[in-house]
Structures are given as structure tokens and as C-alpha cells.
Amino acid sequence: MFLILLQYIRPLTAIEHYLDAHKAFLDQYYQSGKFILSGRRKPRSGGLILCKASSRKEVEQIIAEDPFDKFQLALYEIIEFEPTTYVNELQTYFN
């Protein structure tokens, strides 16, 4: 399991310009079962994505498709972790 932290490095006007394309990217990976949740940071300085992937390399390949990466709008931090405790509703994601 991977936590992807995004930090915007361009003004919000640039982020807003590519937001629809970013949302389409997110939708693609929700439909594939790779993304579990995502959201904006507060204050709005970036975002986060919880991703189920087989390797860090796979996560890097996924990120490379994000318009925020393609147009150098955000920096990404990838944190790999092993879920050990979670609510029952999430059990299917962690087995």
C-alpha cells in the first residue's frame, strides 16, 4: 500500500487549469481499483492519494500519467506502508 503526497509548486490558477484532466486521471485509477481515496490538503497546498499497487515502480508509472506531474505542477512523495489495523469496511483492500 502506498500513500502519495502531492505538494503544489505552481500557483493555484495553474492547478485549476489542469484540474479536470487531473480528476479524469483519478477516475481512471479508481475504476481500475488502484486508488482507494484521495483529497485536498487543508490549507490547499496539495493533496494525497491512497494507492494499492504492487511496487513503488508501478506507483511511479501511475504518477507519470498525472497532468500535475506532466506539466510540473506538483512534487510527489511516495510512502510505502503495510496496513496492520483498519475498519472492517476496508478489509477487501488490504488482503
N, C-alpha and C positions, 0 to 999 in steps of 0.2 A: 504494500500500500504506500502511496506517495501523497504528500502534501506539497502543492505547488503554490508558492507565494509570489505574487506579482507586485512590483513596485513601479509606478508610473515614472518615466523620466522625461516626459514631454507635457506641455500644458493640457489641461482638460479639454480645450477646444479641439486639439488633435485627437485625443481619446474619443470624444463624442463623434468625430468624423468617421471613425472606423468601428463604432460600437455595434452597428447592425451586422457587420461582417464578423466581428468577434462573437456575437450571440449565435450566428449561424455555425461558427466553428464549435462553440459549446454544444449546441443542439446535436451536431453530428456525433460527438463523442458521448453524449447522454444516450443517444439511440443505440450506439454500439455497446453500451454497458461499461465503458471505461471511466466515465465521470459519475460520481456519486452525489456531490454537492458542490456548489460554487457560490461566491458572493463578493460584494464590495467591502473594502476596509472602511472603517469609520475612524477618523475623517477619510474622505475619498482620496486616498493616495495610492490605491492599487486594489488587489483582490486576492482571492485564494480559490484553489480547486482541490478537491479530494479525488484522487485518481487511483483506479485499480489497474495496475499494469504489471507485466512480468519482469520488467527490468528498468533500470534508470535510462538505458539507451532507448527503450520504447517510449518513455516519457519525453525524452529529448526530441525524438522524431515527431511526437504529437505536438509539442510546443512549437516546433519549426513551422507548423501549419497555421498557427495563430496569427492573424493580421497584426496583433500587437507586437509580435516578435518580428514578423516580416518587415514591418515599417519602423522598427526600432523605437517603439513607444514605451516599452516596459522592460525591466530586468526580471529574471526569474530565479528563484531559489527553489531547489528540489530537495525535499526532506523525505527520506525513506523511513518507514516505521512499521512495526509489527503490532497490529491491534491485539490487545490482550483482554480488554474489558469494554463492553458496549451493550447497548439496549438490544433486546431480543429482535426488534424490527430490522436491525442491521445485520443479523447473523448470516443471511444469504450472501452478503458482500465479502465476508471475511473467511469463508470456508473454501 
